[in-house]
Amino acid sequence: MPHTLFVGDLDIQEKASRHFAEGLQATVLAETLDTMKEVAPREDGELVRGLHALADSTLHANIVGEAEHTEMVIKGTGIYGPEGKVIEAAPGHPFVWEDEQTGDLIFAYEIRGMRPQDFPKDTIDLVEPRIDGMAVVQATRTRARYGDV
């Protein structure tokens, strides 16, 4: 004969816990993504447009950078990057770019690269101190919905 277990109170507590956790995750993730988009370097906007949040039902979340150069911006390139070497042009094909101030074309056979811009770490440094406040707000929302469970 099957055994029936009544867990009404437990269900409410579980729902309240889930409401709190999922709400806090959504709030922290949205705040982190917004802050990261503010902190990220902007040249043409491609890097910022490529930042997206991915969350799943197990309360794990990631922010991904879809722009091809995201990792290069974070880690640096050339002498400032993981390899620590200048970036060399292919023989006979110099790097060419326009000086933004003068409009002159600049030709170079090697470039030093760009310094790392660890904007994800900067984002965490800004958001982390605010998480306790976000948790208090979410706890208030959960209590309003489920009472003191």
Sequence and secondary structure as in RCSB ss.txt:
>XXXX:A:sequence
MPHTLFVGDLDIQEKASRHFAEGLQATVLAETLDTMKEVAPREDGELVRGLHALADSTLHANIVGEAEHTEMVIK
GTGIYGPEGKVIEAAPGHPFVWEDEQTGDLIFAYEIRGMRPQDFPKDTIDLVEPRIDGMAVVQATRTRARYGDV
>XXXX:A:secstr
       HHHHHHHHHHHHHHHHHHHHHHHHHHHHHHHHS  SSSHHHHTEEEEE TTS EEEEE STTHHHHHH
  GGGSSS   EE BTTB EEEE TTT  EEEESEE       HHHHHHHHHGGGHHHHHHHHHHHHHHHH   
